[in-house]
Structure formats: structure tokens, C-alpha cells
Amino acid sequence: MSSNEELVSVIMSTKDDSKTLDLAIKSILEQTYRNFELLIMDDGSKDNTNNILQKYSKKDNRVKIHKNDSNLGLTKSLNQLITLSNGEYIARQDADDYSTPERLQIQLEYIKRTDVDAVTSRARIISNEKKIPGLSFFIPLKISSKYKNPFIHGTLLIKKKVINEIGNYNENFLYAQDYKLFIDLLYSGYRIKNLNEILYYLNMEDNISANYSREQKYYFECARKNIIP
């Protein structure tokens, strides 16, 4: 690792993810790009999550653990981690998904050699091997984003100054905060590139989207119509 490599701050919020947390953390620690910090917020877990987090923080000083006294939700937890981060870039990772080993390297190389402000990628659903986004990947982002979220939140890598300029995640959005962020970026003139490579494996069972589908739909419509929830 050369001394001039940019620091990437990978942010993850977790609540009672002890069954999937090991794989998610290992997928970041095994990245081919090595100059990163992994900031994890324990958002009020009641299971064995804290013990797992402490295990990794003792093994690797790039793992930095933070804890909310009570459950604040994903939006506020991510904003706290952004504030605590030291990197020039912010990358997302969900606690029940995992990244391919070359993910950060591919995304960082792309964002550095182009004039885009953020990079995402396609993903594969763990349970059925389906590639997403599917056909909508080939539709221009400003069109597809009017009807669905064309981005996989966990694949996001964005310049920290850009997410700061947009005001980080909008805390009015308890759900669909990623869609709101992407909409704000697109319509504020920031450039996002969705890479065709599969750099992420996505859990679609027993997660926020599955368990809070009604709430997700409501907040999605608020973002789409540009209204405050």
C-alpha cells in the first residue's frame, strides 16, 4: 500500500445481525484494496452482535465500533458514521450482505479515472442467483429512477465531500433513505455510474425491505414526489 492511496471509510449499521455479520465484515477485511477503515454502528442490538464486533475490533485496528444506547434507525446511524469517518470516500456495506474481494479497488479506480461523483454496481441475490438491476440497468438513470430505485444501496461508493454537500442522508426518511439520496444526487447535477460488474451479494430475505415493505413504499413515494414524509 503506497502512502498516497486515498482512505475509504466503509460504513455499516447493524441491529441483531449475528447470523450474517461475520461474512459481511470478512468481505471487507479481505478486500484487495487495503487502505480503508470499517466503521460499524451497533444500533441497539440484543443478540450476540456486540461480541462479534468486539472480536473483529481486537483483531484489526481498521475496524472501529460505535454503539447507540437505543435503536435510532438506519438513517441516523449512517449519518453518525459519516460524521465520524476520516476517509475521502464513503462506501456502504450492509450487515446481511457481502462484497466481492475486488469491489473497492474496482470502484475506486473507476471514480478516480472519470469525473463521476459516486459509483454503484450490479449485485446478485444470494437466495436465487438473480442479477439485479435486471433489464432496467440499461435504461437511462433519470428515467428508471422515476419508477424504481435503480441502485443497490450497499454497493455505493461516493466522494465524502459530495455526500456532505447534499446534506448526507435526509433524516426525515426513516426508510427509502437511499432512494432519497440518489434522487437528490441525480437532480442536483451529480453524476452516478452504475457499473455492470457484479461486486456485491444481496440478502433479500428477512431484511428491512422485506419486513417493512409498506413503510418502504410510503417513503419511496415521498421521495419520488419530492414531498416531506
N, C-alpha and C positions, 0 to 999 in steps of 0.2 A: 504494500500500500504506500503510494507516494504521499508526501506531506501536503501536496496541493489538491488532493482529492476532496471534493465537497462532502460535507457531512449531511447524511439523510436521517431525518427523525421519523421513525416509524411509530405511529400511534395506534393503540389498541385499547378499547374499553371492554371489560368483561364483567359478567354477573352470572355466577353459578354455572361456569363452563368447564368444570373439572374433567368432563369426559373428552373434550376436544382440545383443551388448552395446550397440552404437550405438543401435539402435532403442529398447531398454529405457531407456537413460539419456535420450535425447532426449524420450521420452514424459513423463518427469518434469520436465525442464527447460522444456518447453513447457506446463506446467500453467497454467491461468488463475489459480489461487491461487499467489501468488508467495513467500509467507513460509515457506520450507522450507529445510532442509539435507538433502543427499543423502549419506548415509554408506555407503560401499561397502567390503566386506572382500574382498580378493583372497586366496582360501583355497588357496594353493599352486598357482596356475596355471602351466602350462608353455608355453602358446601366446602369442599376441600381446596377451593381456588387459591386462597391465600397461601397455603402450604406449598402448592406448586409454584406460585410466583416467587416465594422466598427461595426456593430451591434454585431457580434459574438466576436470580439476582446474586446469589452467592457464587455461582459458577462463572458468571460472565459480567464484568462491570459495565458492559454496554446496556444491560437490562436494568431499567430504573422503574421501581414500583411506587405507585401512589395509591391512596385509598380515600374514598368518600365515606364519611361516617354513616350516611344513609344513601339510598338509591336516588341519584339525581337524574338518571336517564342518559341516553347516548349523546344527545346534542351538547348538553352542558359538560359532560365528561370529556368529549373530544375538544371542546374549546379550552378547557383547563389544560389539556395536554399540549395543545398548540402553544399556549402561553408559556408553558414550562420547557418547551423544546429549544434546542440550540442549533439545529441544522438550517441550511439554506433551502432545503427541500423538505416537504412533509409527505409521507407515504402512509396510506391506510392499510390496516390488516385487521380482519375480524377474527374473533377468538374461536369461531367454529369453522373457519375455512383454512386453507393453506396455500402458500405461494410456491411457484416453481423456483429452483435454486438460482436461475439467471434473471429472475424478474427485475430486481432493482437495477442491475447492470444494463439490461436492455432498455429499460425506461429512461434511465439517467443519460445514457449515451444518445438516445433519440432527442430528449428535451434539450440537450446541450448543443447538438448539431443543427437544430432547427430553431425557428422563432416562436414555437408554441409555448404556452404558459402552464399547461397541465397535460398529463398523459394517463390514459387508462388502457385496458386491454380486454380482449375477449376472455371468457372463462369456460370451464367445463363443470357441469353439475355432477357432484360426487355420486349421487344415487343412480343416475341413468346414463352418464357419459354424454349428455346432450351439450352441444356447444351453444353458448349464448354471448351476446345477442345473436339471433339467427339471421334471417333474411333482412331484418331491419338494420343490420350492421351496414348494409350497402346503400341505405337511404341517407341523404344529407342530414346532418345532426339537427339543424334548425327546423327541419320538417318532422323528423321522427320524434323529437323532444316535445312536440305539441300533443302527442298522443300517448307516449310512454317514456320511461326513463331509459335512454339508450346506453347508459353507462353502468358498469359494475362498481359499486362504491368501494369495495375492498381492494380494487386494483388501482386506485387513484395515487398518482404522484404529482405533486403540484409545487410550484415555487412558493416558498413561505411568504414572500412579500406580496404575492398575488392574492393568496387566501386572506392575508391581513387587510389588503386593500378592499376586498369585498365584504369585510366585516366578520370574517370567519363564518361558522355555521350560524344561521338565524335561529335564535333560541325560542322564538315563537313556534317553531316547528318541532314538536316532540317526536314526530315520525316524518318520513319522507324528507328528512333534513338534507340528504344527499341530492335528491332531485331539485330541491330549492336552491342548493348551492350551484349545481350545474346550470340551471336555468339562469341564475343571476350572472354567472360567468359568461355564458353564451351571449346574453343580451346586453352585457356591458362591454362587449367587444373583445373579450379574452378568447384565446384560441386553445381548444382542447383537441388532442389527437387520440382517437380510439384505435389502438394497434390491433392488427389481425391475429397476432400470435396469442396462443393460449398460455397465459402466465399465472393462472390462478384457478384453484379448485373450490367450488362454491357449495356450501351446505344449504339445501332448500327445505329441510325438514326440522320441525320444532325450533324455528328461529323467529325473529321479530316479525318478518314479513308474513310468515305462516300463522303465527299466534295472534297477531294484531292486524289482520287484513282490513277490517272495517276502518280502524284508525288510519292505517296507511292510505287507504283510498281517500278519506276525507282530507288529510293533509296534502296528498298529491294534487287533488283538485284545487285546493287553496293556492298551491304554488303555480299550478298551470294557469289559473285565472288571475294571478298576481294580487291575491287578497290576503289579509292577515287572519289567521285562524281565530 
